């Protein structure tokens, strides 16, 4: 099926599809990229593929958090993502998981298509500006491929427990060509992460900013494009997942200390009644966003907020509501709460009144001017995550004073009172866990966090929660912390892809 994704994906770059046979007026894949402009259009297609509702504007963001303890299914809901939420009903033919797998390999296929054709273009040109443009395009494609593989590893592989152990754990299928005779089998977890790091090395070489870059005139924050600092952000995240604590500190520090990004304050007002932090969610504009998937009213992806509202311009009928324990994490001075949650009476017959997740209600312009509901631009990398990464890495390095300082800096931007916090060897993991929930709620991190911390969780019924799934106890290292490889991958003729423990 990976071969199928590769065949199907590439010629959505406004080219005629070419599968086994080419229609008479089709452009053959070997002729599809002939100029620098063709390469640039291919890169636009790569960015566009991240709009898929299977990825950051939908499944890839929502499923890992729905699967855990952050939300509850509500009586009367549509059943969306039900098997994922119930945990025990996750099957290897689950279409929501299949779509994530396919969506990420679609990104990879587009990158492979570009790389298989770009050298033919390079050989034809000598103009320095055009060659620089090719380097930029290739750098963006290397980063996109690294990001897609990093997400696949996060979801479909076990946690990284050191180089020796990772060398004997299953990773992901690595493909580097659009069409080739590569064996379709899983690399080791160590080799899979090594591939991501090598891709980031190449991306950094090609996308490094000029020394005379003026951030004041060309701000990096809120960028829809990959650059040197999105590379640092992914490096920091990957280093944390690989338990490379010094690297996690090194790369998160590049973001925190560069001066190009600034935490969005909950106390400073963008306009009367709207803080800079809230404006980040209502209008998709922020000085702390390192990279977000850019949407327009005529070109956008999924609707992150739909399952939390299902608003029909009359009533709200959410599929999922926040867990009460999550709501209890925010104290009275935490201004994130009022920006993220709002009590509403639902339109169900039981009339449940509950704080709903308004941070994904939707881009205000899209809603008010175009009637597009619940569509927000996914913020894949934010500065706040970098503070959390560095704080956790400092804790692992036993430097609890620096960890506390980073958490205090983040909290000071979010609280009406002092953000000071005491971190010790005994409490650090609980403090990091709670702050990651408060800051990154429903942004797709919880499943990976619990997996790499080797922690389980428990659900207990709350008001109007569904019977099936509301009472659940998951032990640490449960097989379903690692998603099953899609069944069609395992059963494809000639497949040598090994399953996960969760495949059944």
SELO-71752 format. One record per residue (C-alpha): residue number from 1; x, y, z. Coordinates in Angstrom, 2 decimals, decimal comma. Example, Ala and Ser with C-alpha at 12.3 -4.5 7.8 and 13.67 -1.06 7.14 Angstrom:
<nodes>
n | u | v | w
1 | 12,30 | -4,50 | 7,80
2 | 13,67 | -1,06 | 7,14
</nodes>
This chain:
<nodes>
n | u | v | w
1 | 0,00 | 0,00 | 0,00
2 | 2,94 | 2,35 | 0,51
3 | 3,72 | 1,79 | -3,17
4 | 0,10 | 2,66 | -3,89
5 | 0,34 | 5,87 | -1,85
6 | 3,49 | 6,79 | -3,74
7 | 1,78 | 6,20 | -7,08
8 | -1,38 | 8,05 | -6,15
9 | 0,11 | 10,96 | -4,27
10 | 2,66 | 12,59 | -6,46
11 | 0,64 | 13,85 | -9,38
12 | -1,75 | 15,90 | -7,36
13 | 0,64 | 18,76 | -8,17
14 | -1,89 | 19,89 | -10,81
15 | -0,56 | 17,18 | -13,14
16 | -2,49 | 14,49 | -14,98
17 | -2,55 | 11,27 | -13,01
18 | -0,28 | 8,52 | -14,25
19 | -0,63 | 5,06 | -12,77
20 | -0,02 | 1,91 | -14,78
21 | -1,01 | 3,42 | -18,11
22 | -0,67 | 6,96 | -19,32
23 | -3,44 | 8,63 | -21,31
24 | -2,26 | 10,20 | -24,55
25 | -2,36 | 13,74 | -23,16
26 | -0,73 | 12,90 | -19,81
27 | 2,58 | 14,26 | -18,58
28 | 4,87 | 11,34 | -17,71
29 | 6,31 | 11,46 | -14,22
30 | 9,84 | 11,80 | -15,60
31 | 8,74 | 14,89 | -17,53
32 | 6,60 | 16,49 | -14,83
33 | 9,36 | 18,60 | -13,23
34 | 11,39 | 20,41 | -15,87
35 | 11,94 | 23,92 | -14,49
36 | 12,64 | 25,73 | -11,25
37 | 9,03 | 26,88 | -11,27
38 | 7,93 | 23,23 | -11,50
39 | 10,05 | 22,46 | -8,45
40 | 8,52 | 25,40 | -6,60
41 | 5,02 | 24,17 | -7,48
42 | 5,95 | 20,73 | -6,15
43 | 6,95 | 22,31 | -2,85
44 | 3,64 | 24,17 | -2,73
45 | 2,02 | 20,76 | -3,13
46 | 4,02 | 19,45 | -0,18
47 | 2,83 | 22,31 | 2,03
48 | -0,69 | 21,75 | 0,76
49 | -0,59 | 18,08 | 1,77
50 | -0,25 | 19,13 | 5,41
51 | -3,76 | 20,63 | 5,16
52 | -5,25 | 17,13 | 5,04
53 | -7,91 | 16,57 | 7,73
54 | -6,12 | 13,28 | 8,43
55 | -3,15 | 15,28 | 9,71
56 | -2,75 | 18,38 | 11,88
57 | -6,22 | 19,82 | 11,23
58 | -7,84 | 16,55 | 12,27
59 | -6,83 | 13,00 | 13,14
60 | -3,12 | 13,49 | 13,80
61 | -3,85 | 16,18 | 16,38
62 | -7,08 | 14,87 | 17,90
63 | -6,76 | 11,09 | 18,07
64 | -3,75 | 10,84 | 20,44
65 | -5,53 | 13,00 | 23,01
66 | -9,01 | 11,52 | 22,57
67 | -7,49 | 8,09 | 23,16
68 | -6,23 | 9,07 | 26,61
69 | -7,81 | 10,77 | 29,62
70 | -8,29 | 14,34 | 28,40
71 | -11,92 | 14,19 | 27,15
72 | -15,12 | 12,25 | 27,66
73 | -17,62 | 11,11 | 25,07
74 | -21,04 | 12,56 | 25,83
75 | -24,41 | 10,84 | 25,69
76 | -26,09 | 11,39 | 22,34
77 | -22,92 | 12,11 | 20,41
78 | -22,33 | 11,13 | 16,79
79 | -19,93 | 8,32 | 17,63
80 | -17,00 | 10,09 | 15,93
81 | -13,70 | 8,44 | 16,88
82 | -15,58 | 6,08 | 19,22
83 | -13,25 | 3,08 | 18,85
84 | -10,25 | 5,31 | 19,54
85 | -11,81 | 6,74 | 22,69
86 | -12,90 | 3,32 | 23,98
87 | -9,24 | 2,21 | 23,64
88 | -9,91 | -1,55 | 23,65
89 | -11,78 | -1,34 | 20,32
90 | -8,83 | -0,07 | 18,27
91 | -8,36 | -2,44 | 15,36
92 | -5,75 | -2,67 | 12,64
93 | -8,38 | -1,78 | 10,04
94 | -9,46 | 1,41 | 11,82
95 | -9,95 | 3,93 | 9,04
96 | -9,05 | 6,94 | 11,20
97 | -5,62 | 5,47 | 11,91
98 | -5,25 | 4,29 | 8,30
99 | -5,87 | 7,86 | 7,14
100 | -3,09 | 9,22 | 9,35
101 | -0,68 | 6,59 | 8,02
102 | -1,68 | 7,32 | 4,43
103 | -1,58 | 11,09 | 4,93
104 | 1,97 | 11,02 | 6,27
105 | 3,19 | 8,75 | 3,50
106 | 1,51 | 11,09 | 1,03
107 | 3,76 | 13,89 | 2,29
108 | 6,76 | 11,58 | 1,97
109 | 5,79 | 10,52 | -1,56
110 | 5,59 | 14,13 | -2,69
111 | 9,05 | 14,80 | -1,27
112 | 10,45 | 11,68 | -2,94
113 | 8,92 | 12,73 | -6,26
114 | 10,68 | 16,07 | -6,04
115 | 14,05 | 14,55 | -5,13
116 | 13,87 | 12,02 | -7,96
117 | 13,46 | 14,83 | -10,50
118 | 15,21 | 17,90 | -9,14
119 | 18,74 | 17,01 | -10,26
120 | 17,61 | 16,99 | -13,89
121 | 16,52 | 20,60 | -13,40
122 | 19,72 | 21,56 | -11,60
123 | 21,83 | 20,23 | -14,47
124 | 20,14 | 22,64 | -16,90
125 | 20,69 | 25,93 | -15,05
126 | 23,66 | 28,06 | -14,05
127 | 21,99 | 31,18 | -12,66
128 | 22,93 | 31,58 | -8,99
129 | 19,51 | 32,86 | -7,94
130 | 17,78 | 29,91 | -9,53
131 | 20,25 | 27,52 | -7,93
132 | 19,58 | 29,16 | -4,56
133 | 15,87 | 28,70 | -5,15
134 | 16,41 | 24,99 | -5,82
135 | 18,39 | 24,69 | -2,60
136 | 15,58 | 26,38 | -0,68
137 | 12,97 | 24,07 | -2,20
138 | 15,04 | 20,99 | -1,44
139 | 15,60 | 22,19 | 2,12
140 | 11,87 | 22,58 | 2,64
141 | 11,25 | 19,10 | 1,22
142 | 13,92 | 17,53 | 3,46
143 | 12,27 | 19,12 | 6,49
144 | 8,79 | 17,99 | 5,41
145 | 10,03 | 14,43 | 5,00
146 | 11,72 | 14,54 | 8,41
147 | 8,53 | 15,84 | 10,04
148 | 6,35 | 13,17 | 8,44
149 | 8,69 | 10,38 | 9,50
150 | 8,96 | 11,81 | 13,02
151 | 5,16 | 11,69 | 13,34
152 | 5,03 | 8,11 | 12,03
153 | 7,67 | 7,05 | 14,56
154 | 5,81 | 8,80 | 17,38
155 | 2,56 | 6,98 | 16,68
156 | 3,53 | 3,57 | 15,30
157 | 6,69 | 2,78 | 17,32
158 | 7,63 | 2,16 | 20,92
159 | 9,39 | 4,80 | 22,98
160 | 13,13 | 5,24 | 22,55
161 | 14,97 | 3,65 | 25,46
162 | 18,58 | 4,17 | 24,42
163 | 20,54 | 3,41 | 21,28
164 | 21,18 | -0,26 | 22,03
165 | 17,55 | -1,06 | 22,76
166 | 16,33 | 1,02 | 19,81
167 | 18,57 | -0,93 | 17,45
168 | 16,41 | -3,98 | 18,22
169 | 13,00 | -2,30 | 18,13
170 | 10,82 | -1,87 | 15,05
171 | 10,81 | 1,52 | 13,39
172 | 9,01 | 2,62 | 10,23
173 | 9,27 | 1,88 | 6,53
174 | 11,82 | 4,26 | 5,00
175 | 11,34 | 5,10 | 1,33
176 | 13,47 | 7,69 | -0,45
177 | 12,30 | 7,31 | -4,04
178 | 9,00 | 7,98 | -5,74
179 | 9,45 | 4,94 | -7,91
180 | 12,09 | 2,39 | -7,10
181 | 12,75 | -1,15 | -6,05
182 | 13,21 | -0,43 | -2,36
183 | 12,25 | -3,30 | -0,10
184 | 9,13 | -2,38 | 1,83
185 | 10,07 | -3,38 | 5,35
186 | 10,47 | -1,63 | 8,67
187 | 13,83 | -0,23 | 9,64
188 | 14,94 | -0,36 | 13,26
189 | 13,77 | 2,37 | 15,59
190 | 17,35 | 3,63 | 15,86
191 | 17,80 | 3,78 | 12,09
192 | 14,41 | 5,45 | 11,68
193 | 15,35 | 8,28 | 14,02
194 | 18,80 | 8,46 | 12,41
195 | 17,11 | 9,04 | 9,07
196 | 15,08 | 11,92 | 10,56
197 | 18,22 | 13,51 | 12,00
198 | 20,05 | 13,19 | 8,69
199 | 17,14 | 14,84 | 6,92
200 | 17,27 | 17,70 | 9,42
201 | 21,01 | 18,07 | 8,85
202 | 20,40 | 18,46 | 5,14
203 | 17,46 | 20,80 | 5,67
204 | 19,53 | 23,01 | 7,96
205 | 22,38 | 23,17 | 5,44
206 | 20,00 | 24,37 | 2,75
207 | 17,74 | 26,63 | 4,81
208 | 20,23 | 28,37 | 7,09
209 | 19,40 | 32,05 | 7,38
210 | 21,82 | 34,65 | 6,16
211 | 23,89 | 36,32 | 8,89
212 | 22,49 | 39,71 | 7,96
213 | 18,89 | 38,54 | 8,25
214 | 16,75 | 41,25 | 9,85
215 | 14,05 | 39,68 | 11,99
216 | 12,45 | 43,06 | 12,63
217 | 11,79 | 43,57 | 8,93
218 | 11,05 | 39,92 | 8,11
219 | 9,59 | 38,36 | 11,26
220 | 9,86 | 34,61 | 11,62
221 | 6,97 | 34,17 | 14,02
222 | 3,62 | 32,97 | 12,72
223 | 5,37 | 31,62 | 9,63
224 | 3,63 | 29,29 | 7,18
225 | 7,04 | 28,23 | 5,82
226 | 9,85 | 26,02 | 7,06
227 | 13,11 | 27,69 | 8,04
228 | 16,15 | 27,24 | 10,24
229 | 14,09 | 27,66 | 13,40
230 | 11,40 | 25,13 | 12,54
231 | 14,33 | 22,73 | 12,15
232 | 15,56 | 23,57 | 15,66
233 | 12,03 | 23,07 | 17,00
234 | 11,73 | 19,58 | 15,55
235 | 15,28 | 18,72 | 16,64
236 | 14,40 | 19,67 | 20,23
237 | 11,23 | 17,58 | 20,17
238 | 13,00 | 14,57 | 18,66
239 | 15,87 | 14,89 | 21,14
240 | 13,38 | 14,80 | 24,00
241 | 11,74 | 11,67 | 22,58
242 | 15,17 | 10,05 | 22,09
243 | 16,25 | 10,91 | 25,65
244 | 19,10 | 13,05 | 24,34
245 | 18,76 | 15,59 | 27,11
246 | 21,72 | 17,82 | 26,25
247 | 20,52 | 18,08 | 22,64
248 | 17,01 | 18,89 | 23,81
249 | 18,42 | 21,78 | 25,86
250 | 20,68 | 22,89 | 23,01
251 | 18,00 | 23,12 | 20,35
252 | 15,16 | 24,43 | 22,50
253 | 17,57 | 27,15 | 23,68
254 | 18,10 | 28,23 | 20,08
255 | 14,37 | 29,04 | 19,92
256 | 14,08 | 30,54 | 23,38
257 | 17,18 | 32,69 | 23,18
258 | 17,09 | 33,82 | 19,54
259 | 14,82 | 36,80 | 20,20
260 | 12,63 | 36,15 | 17,15
261 | 9,75 | 34,66 | 19,15
262 | 7,90 | 35,82 | 22,26
263 | 5,31 | 34,11 | 24,42
264 | 1,81 | 35,49 | 23,88
265 | 0,69 | 37,14 | 27,08
266 | -2,58 | 36,44 | 28,81
267 | -2,42 | 39,80 | 30,59
268 | -1,41 | 42,11 | 27,74
269 | -4,38 | 43,07 | 25,58
270 | -4,45 | 42,91 | 21,79
271 | -7,79 | 44,73 | 21,90
272 | -10,26 | 45,40 | 24,71
273 | -11,16 | 42,07 | 26,30
274 | -8,90 | 40,05 | 24,00
275 | -5,46 | 39,07 | 25,25
276 | -2,60 | 38,26 | 22,91
277 | -2,89 | 34,65 | 24,05
278 | -6,59 | 34,45 | 23,22
279 | -6,01 | 36,20 | 19,89
280 | -3,65 | 33,37 | 18,97
281 | -6,63 | 30,99 | 19,04
282 | -9,37 | 33,26 | 17,74
283 | -7,41 | 34,75 | 14,84
284 | -4,42 | 32,45 | 14,29
285 | -1,91 | 35,26 | 14,84
286 | 0,83 | 35,01 | 17,44
287 | 4,44 | 35,96 | 18,19
288 | 5,03 | 32,50 | 19,68
289 | 3,95 | 30,40 | 16,71
290 | 7,04 | 28,93 | 15,05
291 | 5,17 | 27,14 | 12,27
292 | 1,48 | 26,73 | 11,54
293 | -0,37 | 25,17 | 8,64
294 | -1,65 | 28,16 | 6,67
295 | -5,31 | 28,21 | 5,65
296 | -7,33 | 30,66 | 3,57
297 | -11,12 | 30,86 | 3,27
298 | -10,84 | 29,08 | -0,09
299 | -8,14 | 26,57 | 0,86
300 | -8,24 | 24,94 | 4,25
301 | -8,18 | 21,54 | 5,87
302 | -10,23 | 19,90 | 8,57
303 | -12,24 | 21,48 | 11,37
304 | -10,46 | 20,84 | 14,66
305 | -13,33 | 22,24 | 16,70
306 | -16,23 | 20,35 | 15,17
307 | -16,26 | 17,43 | 17,64
308 | -16,19 | 19,89 | 20,54
309 | -19,25 | 21,82 | 19,31
310 | -21,05 | 20,54 | 16,22
311 | -22,53 | 24,03 | 16,20
312 | -25,38 | 24,51 | 13,71
313 | -25,85 | 28,27 | 14,26
314 | -28,46 | 27,39 | 16,86
315 | -27,21 | 24,86 | 19,41
316 | -24,04 | 22,99 | 20,33
317 | -23,96 | 19,20 | 20,46
318 | -20,39 | 18,25 | 21,29
319 | -19,12 | 14,73 | 20,79
320 | -16,51 | 15,24 | 23,50
321 | -16,19 | 17,51 | 26,53
322 | -13,12 | 18,23 | 28,69
323 | -12,38 | 15,87 | 31,55
324 | -13,21 | 17,38 | 34,92
325 | -9,71 | 16,60 | 36,23
326 | -8,23 | 18,69 | 33,42
327 | -10,47 | 21,65 | 34,24
328 | -9,36 | 21,34 | 37,85
329 | -5,69 | 21,80 | 36,92
330 | -6,22 | 25,52 | 36,25
331 | -6,26 | 27,64 | 39,38
332 | -8,13 | 30,94 | 39,68
333 | -5,18 | 33,00 | 38,45
334 | -4,58 | 30,91 | 35,33
335 | -5,88 | 33,06 | 32,49
336 | -5,54 | 30,25 | 29,97
337 | -8,77 | 28,83 | 31,34
338 | -11,04 | 31,64 | 30,19
339 | -9,33 | 31,70 | 26,78
340 | -9,70 | 27,95 | 26,29
341 | -12,98 | 26,99 | 27,97
342 | -16,45 | 28,45 | 28,20
343 | -19,48 | 26,99 | 30,02
344 | -22,35 | 26,30 | 27,62
345 | -25,62 | 24,42 | 27,75
346 | -25,68 | 21,70 | 25,14
347 | -28,60 | 21,11 | 22,81
348 | -29,10 | 17,51 | 23,89
349 | -32,25 | 16,44 | 25,71
350 | -30,21 | 16,04 | 28,89
351 | -29,21 | 19,75 | 28,60
352 | -25,74 | 19,20 | 30,01
353 | -24,06 | 22,47 | 30,94
354 | -20,29 | 22,08 | 30,79
355 | -17,13 | 24,09 | 29,97
356 | -16,45 | 23,45 | 26,27
357 | -13,14 | 23,84 | 24,43
358 | -13,49 | 27,21 | 22,73
359 | -9,83 | 27,47 | 21,65
360 | -10,86 | 25,49 | 18,56
361 | -14,18 | 27,24 | 17,97
362 | -12,66 | 28,56 | 14,75
363 | -10,89 | 31,43 | 13,06
364 | -13,04 | 34,49 | 13,69
365 | -12,68 | 35,85 | 10,17
366 | -13,58 | 32,50 | 8,62
367 | -16,67 | 32,25 | 10,82
368 | -17,97 | 35,81 | 10,64
369 | -17,22 | 36,64 | 7,01
370 | -17,52 | 33,25 | 5,31
371 | -19,64 | 31,08 | 7,61
372 | -16,84 | 28,49 | 7,93
373 | -17,21 | 26,85 | 11,33
374 | -14,62 | 25,39 | 13,68
375 | -11,65 | 25,76 | 11,32
376 | -8,41 | 26,85 | 13,01
377 | -4,89 | 26,86 | 11,62
378 | -2,93 | 24,08 | 13,37
379 | 0,01 | 25,44 | 15,34
380 | 2,47 | 22,59 | 14,96
381 | 5,39 | 24,30 | 16,73
382 | 5,01 | 26,93 | 19,44
383 | 7,56 | 28,57 | 21,69
384 | 5,73 | 27,36 | 24,79
385 | 6,48 | 23,75 | 23,86
386 | 10,17 | 24,62 | 23,69
387 | 10,07 | 25,90 | 27,28
388 | 8,40 | 22,65 | 28,32
389 | 10,95 | 20,57 | 26,42
390 | 13,87 | 22,39 | 28,01
391 | 12,36 | 22,23 | 31,48
392 | 11,85 | 18,47 | 31,21
393 | 15,37 | 17,96 | 29,85
394 | 16,79 | 20,02 | 32,71
395 | 14,91 | 17,80 | 35,15
396 | 16,39 | 14,70 | 33,58
397 | 19,80 | 16,35 | 33,99
398 | 19,00 | 17,03 | 37,67
399 | 19,10 | 20,80 | 37,19
400 | 15,80 | 21,52 | 38,88
401 | 16,50 | 25,22 | 39,44
402 | 16,75 | 25,88 | 35,69
403 | 13,68 | 23,73 | 35,06
404 | 11,72 | 25,75 | 37,59
405 | 12,87 | 28,99 | 35,97
406 | 11,64 | 27,86 | 32,54
407 | 8,26 | 26,80 | 33,89
408 | 7,98 | 30,06 | 35,81
409 | 8,69 | 32,05 | 32,64
410 | 5,97 | 30,20 | 30,77
411 | 3,48 | 30,46 | 33,62
412 | 4,18 | 34,17 | 34,09
413 | 2,91 | 34,75 | 30,56
414 | -0,26 | 32,83 | 31,37
415 | -1,14 | 33,72 | 34,97
416 | -2,47 | 36,85 | 36,59
417 | -0,18 | 36,13 | 39,55
418 | 3,42 | 35,07 | 39,85
419 | 4,35 | 31,99 | 37,86
420 | 6,93 | 30,81 | 40,36
421 | 6,98 | 27,08 | 40,93
422 | 9,18 | 24,78 | 43,01
423 | 10,60 | 21,78 | 41,13
424 | 12,25 | 18,97 | 43,05
425 | 13,50 | 15,49 | 42,34
426 | 10,33 | 14,11 | 43,93
427 | 7,73 | 16,23 | 42,16
428 | 9,24 | 17,13 | 38,78
429 | 7,43 | 14,58 | 36,62
430 | 4,02 | 15,44 | 38,06
431 | 4,71 | 19,16 | 37,62
432 | 5,91 | 18,71 | 34,02
433 | 2,95 | 16,46 | 33,21
434 | 0,39 | 18,88 | 34,62
435 | 1,93 | 21,88 | 32,87
436 | 2,03 | 20,06 | 29,54
437 | -1,68 | 19,29 | 29,90
438 | -2,51 | 22,88 | 30,81
439 | -0,47 | 24,35 | 27,96
440 | -0,81 | 21,74 | 25,19
441 | -4,35 | 20,54 | 25,82
442 | -5,79 | 18,73 | 22,77
443 | -2,76 | 19,48 | 20,61
444 | -1,85 | 15,82 | 20,18
445 | 0,88 | 15,21 | 22,77
446 | -0,74 | 13,24 | 25,60
447 | -0,48 | 9,69 | 24,20
448 | 3,22 | 10,09 | 23,42
449 | 3,87 | 11,71 | 26,80
450 | 2,31 | 8,84 | 28,74
451 | 4,08 | 6,28 | 26,55
452 | 7,55 | 7,74 | 27,01
453 | 7,00 | 8,32 | 30,75
454 | 5,73 | 4,73 | 31,13
455 | 2,57 | 5,94 | 32,81
456 | -0,96 | 4,63 | 32,59
457 | -4,22 | 6,45 | 33,29
458 | -7,72 | 5,92 | 34,58
459 | -11,11 | 7,27 | 33,56
460 | -14,08 | 7,51 | 35,89
461 | -17,59 | 8,49 | 34,74
462 | -18,56 | 12,14 | 34,80
463 | -21,85 | 13,92 | 34,06
464 | -23,59 | 12,48 | 30,97
465 | -20,51 | 10,58 | 29,83
466 | -21,01 | 7,51 | 27,69
467 | -21,15 | 4,25 | 29,61
468 | -18,79 | 2,51 | 27,22
469 | -15,36 | 4,04 | 27,70
470 | -16,04 | 6,20 | 30,76
471 | -14,78 | 3,56 | 33,16
472 | -11,34 | 2,54 | 32,00
473 | -8,00 | 1,75 | 33,55
474 | -4,99 | 1,53 | 31,27
475 | -1,75 | 0,21 | 32,68
476 | 1,62 | 1,63 | 31,68
477 | 3,14 | 0,15 | 28,50
478 | -0,21 | -1,14 | 27,29
479 | 0,17 | -2,33 | 23,65
480 | -2,29 | 0,31 | 22,39
481 | 0,10 | 3,13 | 23,31
482 | 1,60 | 2,09 | 19,97
483 | -0,90 | 2,20 | 17,12
484 | -1,38 | -0,92 | 15,00
485 | 0,15 | -0,96 | 11,55
486 | -2,80 | -0,80 | 9,09
487 | -3,95 | -4,29 | 8,20
488 | -3,65 | -3,78 | 4,45
489 | 0,05 | -3,06 | 4,95
490 | 0,53 | -6,40 | 6,64
491 | -1,57 | -8,40 | 4,18
492 | -0,38 | -6,81 | 0,94
493 | 1,11 | -9,38 | -1,50
494 | 4,83 | -9,73 | -0,84
495 | 4,65 | -7,62 | 2,33
496 | 7,44 | -8,10 | 4,83
497 | 6,15 | -5,41 | 7,18
498 | 6,08 | -6,70 | 10,73
499 | 3,04 | -5,91 | 12,90
500 | 2,92 | -4,23 | 16,30
501 | 1,63 | -5,87 | 19,46
502 | -1,57 | -3,88 | 19,02
503 | -2,28 | -5,56 | 15,68
504 | -5,01 | -8,12 | 16,17
</nodes>
